[in-house]
Amino acid sequence: MRIEYRTVHGYRRAFRIAGSGPALLLIHGIGDNSSTWDDVIPTLAQHYTVIAPDLLGHGLSDKPRADYSVAAFANGMRDLLVVLGIPKVTVVGHSLGGGVAMQFCYQFPRFVERLVLVAAGGVMREVNPVLRLVTLPGAGEVLAMLRIPGVLPALRWGIDTLADVPGLPGVPANWSPRRLLRDHDDLLRVVGGLADPHASKAFLRTLHAVVDWRGQSVTMLDRCYLTERLPMMVMWGTDDTVIPYHHAVLTHTAIPHSELVTFSGSGHFPFHDDPERFTRTLIDFIEHSTPLDFDPLMWRELMSSGGAQRADLEGDEETIDEVLEALEDERSAT
């Protein structure tokens, strides 16, 4: 595995690359970087050409005052693949990267052979309250405090201490500090990177593009019908406190042909909790699914259909109603 750089539109973009064979594009989440895939890249690279970019504003990529919308990130993925001369990929997106992956499939269907969503953003509005709070005025000043000597070690000590508390009297198990801080090591790693002022500004621009005080403002349900003939898998941890596992059920209901893989006891980073199972499951999915060959006539038919009706959805009545209500919410003007 090696880190390489390409300059695209004047901005330096960093990416990890390894292996040979069919291309596999791994897209990380908000505030994170491509190193998050380090546990799984070596195994995947035995079978595929693995490309794991640092999104613009993240990791070792440039952090300009630029467009950090989901659509812009999808453009960046397309541009990098064009520069690398890679015409087709299986796309794997985690968290925000899942939303970017869905947008990439929508904007550039000719590039996509398969889609894998891992604890993906962009399903419904619900998201961890901390992310909603960070969209409020004054968040930049709070993040700037991370640059004060001693603040990060103190924060880590406090959260590590809380995460070791098994439960509190009278507090439901779902609200215990240990469960709420299930992913604290990874989240502290992400927060630690925000001590860099350029990284924190890029993080806030990215967050404001996808989340507001009410929750996720960019969702994918209104266009998920376009994946009808695309091999697709959804992976999620049952103890995800960033984007709840229920979003996996809703995604599977809205996209009935998708394969749902549940990581019991895992949090927001199932590929960290059980990298061996993650890689085995991903390889098996790729090896046993037929890559989509883009057909413009098929794409036109899908676009003309206008989206799924109730009869197209699979699941219990309550979940189907929730999907339909979310679709109406997406289309509302408020």
Disulfide bonds with the S-S distance in Angstrom:
none
